[in-house]
Amino acid sequence: MSTPDKEASSQQADLEALVAQAIAIQPRAWAPYSRFFVGAAVWGEGQVFSGVNVENASFGLTICAERAAITAAVASGVTQLTAVAVCTQTQASPPSSPCGACRQVLREFAADPRTFRVIAVNPDGARREWTLAELLPDSFSGAELP
């Protein structure tokens, strides 16, 4: 039988695995223009899905790592996500939070934005955490559409 302590320990282990995947995949990013390499991993239905940013010479066509990871989840049939870890390689600044567009796309697939965890890290061990509701208060969702 599961106890609250075991569940919390299991959830923390899941989040640490998510962070490890974001760090591991970050070097695969394609960022020849900005040199801003990002790796992301999302957690949904007991599975981890990862992605990297892929830049294009036409900057507007760049794909963010968070959206690449979400796309991998959706392509696998997973549409209810509970956490994202984002790894950025930044010098002299804290790990970066997801951009506004990624926050909105995360909201589309967040099981609950009040408990959805957003973890930003860098390979040096710096870490920041929020809920999605903290990063995107009063968010818009499909529930508001007719």
C-alpha positions as CSV (number, residue, x, y, z in Angstrom):
1,M,0.0,0.0,0.0
2,S,1.3,3.4,-0.9
3,T,1.9,6.0,1.8
4,P,2.0,9.8,1.4
5,D,5.8,9.7,2.2
6,K,6.4,7.0,-0.5
7,E,4.3,8.9,-3.0
8,A,6.2,12.1,-2.3
9,S,9.5,10.3,-2.6
10,S,8.4,8.7,-5.9
11,Q,7.3,12.0,-7.3
12,Q,10.6,13.7,-6.3
13,A,12.5,10.8,-8.0
14,D,10.4,11.3,-11.1
15,L,11.2,15.0,-11.2
16,E,14.9,14.3,-10.7
17,A,14.7,11.9,-13.7
18,L,13.0,14.6,-15.7
19,V,15.7,17.1,-14.8
20,A,18.5,14.6,-15.7
21,Q,16.9,14.0,-19.1
22,A,16.7,17.8,-19.8
23,I,20.3,18.1,-18.9
24,A,21.4,15.1,-21.0
25,I,19.6,16.2,-24.1
26,Q,20.5,19.9,-24.0
27,P,23.8,19.4,-25.9
28,R,21.9,18.1,-28.9
29,A,20.1,21.4,-29.5
30,W,20.7,23.1,-32.9
31,A,21.5,26.7,-32.1
32,P,24.2,27.9,-34.6
33,Y,22.9,31.5,-34.6
34,S,22.1,32.4,-31.0
35,R,24.3,29.8,-29.3
36,F,21.5,29.5,-26.8
37,F,21.2,25.7,-26.4
38,V,18.1,24.4,-24.7
39,G,16.9,20.9,-23.7
40,A,13.5,20.1,-22.2
41,A,11.7,17.1,-20.9
42,V,8.0,16.8,-20.0
43,W,6.3,14.3,-17.7
44,G,3.0,12.8,-18.5
45,E,1.2,9.6,-17.7
46,G,4.3,8.1,-16.1
47,Q,6.5,8.8,-19.2
48,V,9.2,11.3,-20.1
49,F,9.4,13.0,-23.5
50,S,12.2,15.2,-24.5
51,G,13.1,17.8,-27.1
52,V,15.7,20.5,-28.0
53,N,15.5,23.9,-29.6
54,V,16.1,23.8,-33.3
55,E,17.0,27.2,-34.8
56,N,16.5,28.2,-38.4
57,A,18.2,31.0,-40.4
58,S,14.7,32.5,-40.6
59,F,14.4,33.0,-36.9
60,G,10.6,33.0,-36.8
61,L,10.7,29.3,-37.8
62,T,12.8,28.3,-34.7
63,I,11.3,25.5,-32.6
64,C,11.6,25.8,-28.8
65,A,12.7,22.8,-26.8
66,E,9.6,22.8,-24.6
67,R,7.3,22.6,-27.6
68,A,9.4,19.9,-29.2
69,A,9.0,17.8,-26.0
70,I,5.3,18.5,-25.9
71,T,5.0,17.4,-29.6
72,A,6.8,14.2,-28.8
73,A,4.3,13.5,-26.0
74,V,1.3,14.2,-28.1
75,A,2.7,12.1,-30.9
76,S,2.8,9.2,-28.4
77,G,-0.8,9.8,-27.3
78,V,0.0,11.6,-24.1
79,T,-1.9,14.9,-23.7
80,Q,-2.0,15.3,-19.9
81,L,1.3,16.6,-18.6
82,T,2.3,17.4,-15.0
83,A,5.8,18.8,-15.2
84,V,8.5,20.2,-17.4
85,A,12.2,20.6,-16.9
86,V,14.2,23.0,-19.0
87,C,18.0,23.1,-19.2
88,T,19.7,26.2,-20.6
89,Q,23.4,26.8,-20.8
90,T,23.8,30.3,-19.6
91,Q,26.9,32.1,-18.4
92,A,26.5,34.5,-15.5
93,S,22.7,34.3,-15.3
94,P,20.2,32.0,-13.6
95,P,18.5,29.2,-15.6
96,S,15.9,30.6,-18.0
97,S,12.2,30.0,-17.6
98,P,10.1,29.0,-20.6
99,C,9.2,31.8,-23.1
100,G,5.6,33.2,-23.2
101,A,4.6,31.1,-26.2
102,C,5.9,27.9,-24.5
103,R,4.0,28.8,-21.3
104,Q,0.8,29.0,-23.2
105,V,1.4,25.7,-25.0
106,L,2.3,24.1,-21.7
107,R,-1.1,25.4,-20.4
108,E,-2.9,23.6,-23.2
109,F,-1.6,20.2,-21.9
110,A,-1.3,20.9,-18.2
111,A,-3.4,18.6,-16.1
112,D,-3.6,21.3,-13.5
113,P,-1.6,24.6,-13.8
114,R,-1.8,25.1,-10.0
115,T,0.2,21.9,-9.5
116,F,2.1,21.7,-12.8
117,R,5.8,21.9,-12.0
118,V,8.2,24.0,-14.0
119,I,11.9,23.4,-13.2
120,A,14.6,25.4,-14.9
121,V,18.2,24.2,-14.5
122,N,21.7,24.5,-16.0
123,P,24.4,21.9,-16.3
124,D,26.3,23.6,-13.4
125,G,23.5,22.8,-10.9
126,A,21.7,26.1,-10.6
127,R,17.9,25.5,-10.3
128,R,14.7,27.5,-10.2
129,E,11.1,26.2,-9.7
130,W,7.6,27.5,-10.2
131,T,4.1,26.2,-10.8
132,L,2.7,27.0,-14.3
133,A,0.0,29.1,-12.6
134,E,2.8,31.3,-11.1
135,L,4.4,31.8,-14.5
136,L,1.1,32.2,-16.4
137,P,-1.5,33.7,-14.0
138,D,-5.1,34.1,-15.2
139,S,-4.2,31.9,-18.2
140,F,-6.4,31.3,-21.2
141,S,-7.4,27.7,-22.0
142,G,-9.8,25.8,-24.2
143,A,-12.3,25.7,-21.4
144,E,-13.1,29.3,-22.3
145,L,-14.0,28.5,-25.9
146,P,-17.6,27.7,-26.9
